[in-house]
Each structure stands twice: as structure tokens, then as C-alpha cells.
């Protein structure tokens, strides 16, 4: 993740779709929103950018301003690293948000908070407690030294454990130390308010232990970000190669060794240009679980890949109207296994998928995949769904 945050600008054609709160924020600042027809045929409002900083995307996700992000391109090879970086930014942002929520759930149930609530029934601290951001900033503005001491108290035993772990390389240790800081740096003001409020009370150690336990848990969960980014990229490249292969058969009829042909750099460039001229696109959409009101879905991420032709909208509308019922649903494993023999990347795709599935199971991230293929067209829709 360090490489992602050090890279100041990413160059990708994004459609950023806002939540209701995100739209309200930008409209109140006289920012004109655009109306988009997305790959799922929905009309949504947001902005379009071609250059952006990863941190700006992360900040908007943390504020619950973004509901979807979509990219549409003919070829992904030249933007491989940028797409993977974007994917990691999105996953980390969701993990930071979930970490913040879980910390709040844990600390308000600590014995020192319960004791306080019994003594102050008119001012209890629970799931419904709400204090404005301005008030929290004002209250915490004089607590910087205390917060820094508490941060060190939280991190000290974790860092000691990392440094003493002989299984970690020096690089892995540095990454681990950096990531623990990043999670704490994104802890919300409300959590720091409660932590500072009770730091001198009896039983505060229970609160510290709860924070440390969740920090360790989310450090483990953060490992899946890399796997997800690789899997997303593999799916995009697989769809790109499928489109290139189909176009090559049209452009170079009678040639048997199409697979060898499409990996010739000059020929591939010509095919890509023809696909761009025809408007043949692969769409990637990241759908975030929702804002604070989406109970049980805040930690959900759905990544959808659409591989479609120029007539996709008409085909999709026909399908949704029920006029075309000949669809096939399968798992992503089945999708890869049913690819034509000799097609490159199948074994690699199954390899990535196996690692992603194992990584998710190890850290308690729920993962499922589903592929819809519509036999009356070449439309393929792949869904990867994660619950963090």
C-alpha cells in the first residue's frame, strides 16, 4: 500500500457516483454533477475525472460520499498498475471504515463506559450518541499530547511483537508497522473522544486491549487487498484478450494461430485501435456497501466486470424485460474451466482465484463470485462480492 500512497496522481478515466450526502456536499459548493448511464443501465449522478490523487478518493469514501466507481476502457495492459492501485485504495478505505465502526462498538461496551452510563443516565454513551464534528474537534484540540501518548500505548506491544517475529522479513516488518499507524491515523474523532474521556478511569486497560485486538484483526484482513487487486486485474485482462481474440478472427480470417498473432505487439496495437474505433469496452465497477444507514452492509464491496459490445444497452434491456431467458449462471471457477482449450490465462486465473479464496477464509472475509453469461450475445457479467 505504501507504493499506492506515494504515487501522487493516478491516470484513469473514472466515473465517481455519489451517495446522497456526497451529492449534497458538492451541490452546496456549486459543483455541477453529471448524469451518467452506467454499465448496469442505471442513471446516476456524479463527476468524471481522468487524473486524481488516491488520497482524495480515500477521503471521500471515508466520509461516505461515494457509492460507486466505474472505469470503462478497451485495453487495461498499459494501465495495469493504476487499476491495481485504485482497487487497493478502495479496499483499504472500506477496511478503515469498518475498523472505526468495530472500535466504537467494542469500546462503548467496556466496563468503564457501562459504569459511567449507570452513573449518568441522562448522558449515556451508546450506539445512538451523536456529537457534531466541530464540537469533537474543539474538545480534542487540547488533547493532542494525550492522544499521542495513547497512540504509543496502543502500538507499543503490537510493534514489539512484530519486531520479535522471526518469520517476518525486514520489509514485512516495516509494512506492518506502517499499516498499524495508518489504521490509527484514520480512527474517527468520536472514538478518540471516548478513549481520551476514559483514559484515567479504572478498567481502561480493557479498552486498550479491545483496540489492540481489533487492530491486529484488521491488519490481517488488510492482506486481502493485494489479492483482490490482482484478481480484478486478471479478470479485466481476460476480457480484454477475449475481445482482441474475437476481433483478430474478423481482421485476419484464415489464419489458424490467432493466439500467437494477438500477442505480437504491432498487430495487437492495430486490433486495439479497431476495438477503440468500434467502441468495444470492458467495464469495471466498484459498488460500496453504503452509508451509516445501510445496516449490515457497510463493509460490503461488490466488484463487477461487464464485457460487452456496442449493442449492450439494447441487449441488457431485452434481458431485463424478460424477453431473453437463456442465461447461464455459474461460479467463477466454472467460468474459467469452461473457457476454450488453449486460451491463455485460464490456469493463472484459477490460481489467483484459489489464493484469493484462501486469503479471505483465513481472515474472516466472506467472498463469493458469480458469472452471468447471456447466450444470445457475447455479454459476460462477473460479480465478486466481499463482506469485510
Backbone torsions as a table, in degrees:
resi	resn	phi	psi	omega
1	UNK	NA	-26.5	-179.2
2	UNK	-58.0	-39.3	180.0
3	UNK	-63.2	-36.3	-179.7
4	UNK	-64.8	-45.3	-174.5
5	UNK	-76.1	-24.9	178.3
6	UNK	-74.6	-23.0	-179.9
7	UNK	-80.1	112.7	-169.3
8	UNK	-70.6	-39.6	-176.3
9	UNK	-130.2	136.0	171.2
10	UNK	-108.2	143.8	179.9
11	UNK	-112.0	97.1	178.3
12	UNK	-146.9	144.2	178.7
13	UNK	-81.7	94.5	-176.0
14	UNK	-100.1	141.6	162.2
15	UNK	-106.3	119.0	-179.3
16	UNK	-107.0	116.4	-177.5
17	UNK	-100.3	131.8	-173.4
18	UNK	-94.9	153.4	167.2
19	UNK	-75.7	177.8	178.3
20	UNK	-62.0	-41.7	180.0
21	UNK	-69.0	-35.4	177.1
22	UNK	-65.3	-44.0	177.7
23	UNK	-61.5	-43.7	-179.1
24	UNK	-61.7	-41.0	-179.4
25	UNK	-61.5	-49.2	-175.6
26	UNK	-73.2	-35.6	177.4
27	UNK	-65.0	-39.0	180.0
28	UNK	-65.7	-18.5	177.7
29	UNK	-105.9	23.8	173.9
30	UNK	62.2	24.9	176.9
31	UNK	-87.4	120.6	-178.3
32	UNK	-76.4	125.7	178.8
33	UNK	-91.8	146.6	179.7
34	UNK	-100.1	151.1	176.2
35	UNK	-99.7	125.2	-177.3
36	UNK	-115.7	145.3	165.1
37	UNK	-100.6	110.5	-174.3
38	UNK	-85.3	176.0	-176.7
39	UNK	-62.6	-27.4	179.1
40	UNK	-87.1	11.4	176.7
41	UNK	75.6	8.3	179.1
42	UNK	-86.9	144.6	172.9
43	UNK	-92.5	122.3	-176.6
44	UNK	-134.7	163.7	-179.3
45	UNK	-115.9	140.0	179.0
46	UNK	-178.7	-149.8	179.6
47	UNK	-130.7	161.0	177.7
48	UNK	-116.8	132.0	178.2
49	UNK	-136.0	151.6	176.0
50	UNK	-115.9	-19.7	175.4
51	UNK	-134.0	135.7	-177.6
52	UNK	-159.0	158.3	174.7
53	UNK	-92.8	138.0	177.1
54	UNK	-54.5	-36.7	-177.9
55	UNK	-64.8	-34.7	179.7
56	UNK	-64.7	-38.9	176.8
57	UNK	-65.8	-45.2	-179.5
58	UNK	-60.9	-44.0	179.9
59	UNK	-60.5	-41.8	-179.7
60	UNK	-67.9	-36.4	177.1
61	UNK	-66.0	-43.0	-179.4
62	UNK	-63.6	-28.2	178.2
63	UNK	-87.6	4.5	-177.7
64	UNK	62.2	36.4	-179.9
65	UNK	-92.8	-18.8	-173.5
66	UNK	-112.3	132.6	175.5
67	UNK	-107.0	-31.9	180.0
68	UNK	-147.3	151.9	170.4
69	UNK	-132.7	132.1	-177.7
70	UNK	-130.7	138.9	172.8
71	UNK	-121.5	139.1	172.4
72	UNK	-132.4	120.6	-179.0
73	UNK	-145.3	157.4	175.2
74	UNK	-81.2	-39.7	-180.0
75	UNK	-133.7	143.7	-174.8
76	UNK	-112.9	-12.8	-174.8
77	UNK	-56.2	-46.3	-176.0
78	UNK	-71.1	-16.2	-179.2
79	UNK	-114.0	21.0	-174.1
80	UNK	-51.5	-53.4	-175.4
81	UNK	-66.7	-38.6	179.6
82	UNK	-63.4	-41.7	-179.7
83	UNK	-65.4	-41.7	178.6
84	UNK	-65.7	-39.6	177.6
85	UNK	-62.6	-43.5	178.9
86	UNK	-61.4	-44.5	179.4
87	UNK	-58.4	-43.5	179.7
88	UNK	-66.4	-39.1	177.8
89	UNK	-59.4	-43.8	-178.8
90	UNK	-65.4	-46.4	-179.1
91	UNK	-64.0	-46.4	179.0
92	UNK	-60.8	-38.9	-179.8
93	UNK	-61.4	-42.5	178.1
94	UNK	-65.7	-40.3	177.9
95	UNK	-63.1	-41.0	177.7
96	UNK	-61.0	-43.2	-179.3
97	UNK	-64.9	-44.7	179.7
98	UNK	-64.5	-39.5	177.5
99	UNK	-59.1	-45.4	-179.8
100	UNK	-61.7	-42.9	179.5
101	UNK	-65.1	-45.8	-177.5
102	UNK	-65.9	-35.4	176.5
103	UNK	-61.6	-45.9	-179.1
104	UNK	-61.4	-45.2	179.3
105	UNK	-59.1	-38.4	-176.8
106	UNK	-74.0	-45.9	-172.0
107	UNK	-74.5	-29.0	179.5
108	UNK	-73.3	-11.4	177.7
109	UNK	-102.6	6.8	176.1
110	UNK	-70.3	153.4	-174.7
111	UNK	-60.8	-34.6	-179.2
112	UNK	-67.2	-33.1	177.9
113	UNK	-74.3	-41.2	178.5
114	UNK	-61.9	-40.4	178.2
115	UNK	-63.5	-42.1	177.9
116	UNK	-61.4	-43.1	-178.3
117	UNK	-63.9	-37.2	178.2
118	UNK	-65.9	-34.2	-179.0
119	UNK	-84.2	-16.8	-177.8
120	UNK	-132.8	65.5	-175.8
121	UNK	-60.8	-21.9	179.7
122	UNK	-85.0	-11.0	-177.4
123	UNK	-136.3	46.7	-176.7
124	UNK	-70.0	153.2	176.7
125	UNK	-108.0	112.5	180.0
126	UNK	-147.2	-163.7	-177.3
127	UNK	-61.5	-24.4	-176.3
128	UNK	-94.1	-5.0	-178.4
129	UNK	-62.3	132.5	-179.3
130	UNK	-138.1	125.5	176.0
131	UNK	-129.3	134.8	-176.4
132	UNK	-63.6	151.8	178.7
133	UNK	-57.8	-40.6	179.9
134	UNK	-63.2	-41.7	179.9
135	UNK	-66.1	-40.6	179.0
136	UNK	-64.3	-44.1	178.7
137	UNK	-60.3	-42.1	179.7
138	UNK	-64.1	-44.4	-178.8
139	UNK	-65.2	-40.9	-175.4
140	UNK	-85.2	-9.8	-176.8
141	UNK	-61.0	-26.6	179.9
142	UNK	-97.7	7.7	-174.9
143	UNK	-110.9	13.8	-174.0
144	UNK	-57.6	-43.4	-179.2
145	UNK	-64.8	-40.9	179.6
146	UNK	-65.6	-43.4	179.8
147	UNK	-60.8	-41.8	179.8
148	UNK	-63.5	-41.2	177.7
149	UNK	-64.3	-40.5	-179.9
150	UNK	-68.1	-37.3	176.5
151	UNK	-59.6	-45.9	179.8
152	UNK	-65.2	-37.1	179.0
153	UNK	-65.9	-37.6	178.2
154	UNK	-68.1	-44.7	-171.8
155	UNK	-80.1	-29.5	-171.1
156	UNK	-50.9	-54.7	-178.7
157	UNK	-67.7	-30.4	178.2
158	UNK	-68.5	-45.4	179.0
159	UNK	-63.2	-40.1	178.7
160	UNK	-60.6	-42.5	179.2
161	UNK	-63.9	-40.4	179.8
162	UNK	-65.4	-47.7	-176.6
163	UNK	-65.2	-28.2	-179.3
164	UNK	-88.4	-6.6	-178.9
165	UNK	-77.4	110.8	-176.3
166	UNK	-75.8	-12.1	179.6
167	UNK	-79.8	-18.2	-179.8
168	UNK	-86.6	139.6	170.0
169	UNK	-77.3	168.6	178.1
170	UNK	-59.5	-40.8	179.5
171	UNK	-63.7	-43.1	179.7
172	UNK	-63.8	-38.9	177.6
173	UNK	-63.0	-43.5	179.6
174	UNK	-63.3	-41.6	178.7
175	UNK	-62.7	-44.3	-180.0
176	UNK	-61.0	-46.5	-179.8
177	UNK	-62.5	-42.3	-179.8
178	UNK	-64.4	-42.2	-177.8
179	UNK	-67.2	-36.9	177.9
180	UNK	-61.6	-39.7	177.1
181	UNK	-64.2	-41.0	-178.7
182	UNK	-62.4	-41.9	178.6
183	UNK	-62.7	-44.8	179.9
184	UNK	-68.6	-33.9	178.7
185	UNK	-64.0	-24.6	-178.8
186	UNK	-101.9	10.4	174.7
187	UNK	-68.7	133.8	-173.2
188	UNK	-69.9	161.7	-177.8
189	UNK	-62.4	-36.0	-178.6
190	UNK	-62.5	-39.6	178.3
191	UNK	-66.4	-43.0	178.5
192	UNK	-66.1	-32.5	177.5
193	UNK	-61.3	-47.1	-179.1
194	UNK	-68.5	-41.8	-179.8
195	UNK	-61.4	-44.5	179.3
196	UNK	-70.5	-32.4	-179.0
197	UNK	-63.5	-34.3	-174.0
198	UNK	-109.0	7.1	-171.2
199	UNK	-66.4	-16.7	178.7
200	UNK	-105.0	4.2	-175.8
201	UNK	-89.8	157.9	177.2
202	UNK	-65.4	135.0	-179.9
203	UNK	91.1	6.0	-178.6
204	UNK	-64.4	-26.7	179.3
205	UNK	-57.5	-33.2	177.8
206	UNK	-61.1	-39.0	179.4
207	UNK	-67.6	-43.1	178.1
208	UNK	-60.1	-43.8	-179.8
209	UNK	-64.1	-37.5	178.4
210	UNK	-64.3	-42.1	179.1
211	UNK	-65.3	-44.3	-179.8
212	UNK	-62.8	-42.3	-179.0
213	UNK	-61.4	-43.1	179.8
214	UNK	-71.3	-33.5	177.4
215	UNK	-63.0	-43.2	177.3
216	UNK	-63.8	-41.8	-179.3
217	UNK	-61.4	-45.1	-177.4
218	UNK	-77.6	-22.7	171.0
219	UNK	-63.4	-40.5	177.7
220	UNK	-67.4	-43.3	-179.7
221	UNK	-63.3	-29.5	-177.1
222	UNK	-64.1	-18.2	179.8
223	UNK	-63.3	-25.6	-176.6
224	UNK	-73.6	-15.6	-178.3
225	UNK	-58.0	-42.6	180.0
226	UNK	-65.2	-44.8	-179.9
227	UNK	-61.9	-41.9	179.9
228	UNK	-63.6	-42.9	-178.5
229	UNK	-63.3	-38.5	178.6
230	UNK	-67.8	-42.1	-179.7
231	UNK	-64.9	-43.1	178.4
232	UNK	-60.5	-43.2	179.9
233	UNK	-66.1	-39.9	178.0
234	UNK	-60.4	-42.5	179.4
235	UNK	-65.4	-40.8	179.0
236	UNK	-64.6	-43.7	179.9
237	UNK	-67.4	-35.5	177.6
238	UNK	-62.7	-42.4	178.7
239	UNK	-69.0	-39.8	177.3
240	UNK	-60.2	-46.2	180.0
241	UNK	-64.1	-36.1	177.4
242	UNK	-61.9	-44.3	179.0
243	UNK	-66.6	-41.4	179.1
244	UNK	-63.0	-42.5	-179.5
245	UNK	-62.2	-44.7	179.7
246	UNK	-63.2	-42.3	-179.5
247	UNK	-69.3	-35.5	179.0
248	UNK	-62.5	-38.0	178.7
249	UNK	-64.0	-31.4	177.7
250	UNK	-76.5	-41.5	-175.0
251	UNK	-78.4	-29.5	-175.8
252	UNK	-125.9	59.7	-178.9
253	UNK	-62.9	140.0	177.8
254	UNK	93.6	-10.3	178.2
255	UNK	-91.6	126.6	-174.3
256	UNK	-78.5	-43.9	-172.5
257	UNK	-87.0	67.6	-178.5
258	UNK	-63.0	-42.0	-177.2
259	UNK	-60.3	-39.5	177.7
260	UNK	-68.5	-35.2	-176.9
261	UNK	-65.3	-44.6	-171.4
262	UNK	-73.5	-13.1	177.9
263	UNK	-100.3	9.3	167.2
264	UNK	-79.5	122.6	-170.5
265	UNK	-56.2	-46.1	-177.2
266	UNK	-67.2	-43.4	-179.8
267	UNK	-67.0	-42.3	179.7
268	UNK	-60.6	-40.3	179.1
269	UNK	-60.3	-41.0	178.0
270	UNK	-64.3	-41.7	180.0
271	UNK	-65.2	-43.4	179.0
272	UNK	-59.5	-43.9	179.5
273	UNK	-61.3	-37.9	178.1
274	UNK	-67.8	-40.3	176.9
275	UNK	-63.4	-39.9	178.1
276	UNK	-64.6	-40.0	178.6
277	UNK	-61.9	-37.5	-178.7
278	UNK	-82.3	-9.4	-178.9
279	UNK	75.2	26.8	177.8
280	UNK	-78.1	116.1	-173.4
281	UNK	-126.1	151.8	167.4
282	UNK	-108.9	131.0	-177.3
283	UNK	-108.9	134.0	172.7
284	UNK	-119.2	127.5	179.8
285	UNK	-127.3	131.4	172.6
286	UNK	-106.8	117.4	179.1
287	UNK	-108.2	117.7	-178.4
288	UNK	-85.9	151.0	-171.2
289	UNK	-58.3	-30.8	-179.9
290	UNK	129.7	178.4	-177.1
291	UNK	-81.6	-166.4	-175.9
292	UNK	-63.2	-22.8	-177.8
293	UNK	-81.0	-12.5	-178.6
294	UNK	-84.4	77.2	-174.0
295	UNK	-59.7	128.6	177.8
296	UNK	81.1	-4.6	-177.1
297	UNK	-121.4	6.5	-176.9
298	UNK	-62.7	-33.1	-177.6
299	UNK	-95.9	21.5	-177.6
300	UNK	-95.9	137.4	174.1
301	UNK	-132.9	126.8	176.5
302	UNK	-117.3	118.4	176.6
303	UNK	-104.0	123.4	-177.5
304	UNK	-122.5	132.7	175.1
305	UNK	-113.6	127.6	176.2
306	UNK	-114.8	123.0	173.0
307	UNK	-111.6	115.3	-168.4
308	UNK	-146.0	166.5	179.2
309	UNK	-106.6	-174.4	-176.5
310	UNK	-57.8	-29.6	-174.7
311	UNK	-95.4	20.4	-175.3
312	UNK	-57.1	-46.7	-174.8
313	UNK	-57.9	-45.4	179.8
314	UNK	-63.9	-40.9	179.6
315	UNK	-64.7	-45.4	-178.5
316	UNK	-62.2	-42.1	179.1
317	UNK	-63.8	-37.9	177.9
318	UNK	-64.3	-43.4	179.9
319	UNK	-62.5	-46.7	-177.0
320	UNK	-66.8	-27.1	178.7
321	UNK	-79.0	-5.3	177.3
322	UNK	86.1	8.3	-178.2
323	UNK	-79.8	-20.0	178.2
324	UNK	-124.3	105.3	-175.6
325	UNK	-101.6	-2.1	-175.4
326	UNK	-81.8	78.1	-179.8
327	UNK	-119.5	156.0	177.1
328	UNK	-124.0	128.6	175.7
329	UNK	-112.6	135.4	-179.6
330	UNK	-151.5	168.5	174.0
331	UNK	-78.0	166.0	179.1
332	UNK	-65.2	-32.7	176.7
333	UNK	-61.3	-47.2	178.4
334	UNK	-62.1	-38.7	179.1
335	UNK	-58.3	-47.3	180.0
336	UNK	-66.1	-42.2	-177.1
337	UNK	-66.1	-24.7	-178.3
338	UNK	-92.6	3.3	175.9
339	UNK	-64.9	150.7	-179.4
340	UNK	-57.7	143.2	179.1
341	UNK	-61.3	141.5	178.4
342	UNK	91.0	-12.1	-179.2
343	UNK	-73.8	128.5	-176.5
344	UNK	-69.6	148.7	172.2
345	UNK	95.8	-7.9	-176.5
346	UNK	-66.3	-51.6	179.7
347	UNK	-61.1	-39.2	179.7
348	UNK	-63.8	-41.1	178.9
349	UNK	-62.7	-42.9	177.4
350	UNK	-65.8	-34.6	178.3
351	UNK	-64.3	-49.1	178.0
352	UNK	-60.7	-44.2	-177.1
353	UNK	-62.7	-40.9	179.0
354	UNK	-62.1	-44.3	178.9
355	UNK	-65.3	-41.5	179.0
356	UNK	-63.1	-45.7	-179.2
357	UNK	-61.5	-44.8	179.5
358	UNK	-64.7	-44.0	-179.0
359	UNK	-60.9	-41.9	179.8
360	UNK	-65.7	-42.9	-179.5
361	UNK	-62.8	-39.7	-177.0
362	UNK	-63.5	-31.0	-174.4
363	UNK	-112.6	12.2	174.4
364	UNK	75.3	25.7	174.3
365	UNK	-95.0	121.5	179.3
366	UNK	-76.3	130.4	-176.8
367	UNK	-136.1	132.3	173.4
368	UNK	-142.7	153.5	179.5
369	UNK	-132.7	150.1	179.0
370	UNK	-148.2	136.6	178.0
371	UNK	-119.0	126.2	171.9
372	UNK	-106.5	129.2	175.1
373	UNK	-126.3	131.3	-176.9
374	UNK	-105.2	111.6	-168.8
375	UNK	-70.5	-17.5	178.4
376	UNK	-80.9	-3.9	177.7
377	UNK	-145.9	-177.1	176.0
378	UNK	-96.3	19.1	-176.0
379	UNK	-71.8	127.9	174.6
380	UNK	-126.4	130.5	177.6
381	UNK	-123.7	117.8	-178.9
382	UNK	-112.1	128.6	178.7
383	UNK	-116.8	127.8	169.6
384	UNK	-113.3	122.5	-176.6
385	UNK	-119.9	127.0	-179.0
386	UNK	-122.8	137.3	172.4
387	UNK	-120.9	110.3	-175.9
388	UNK	-89.6	NA	NA
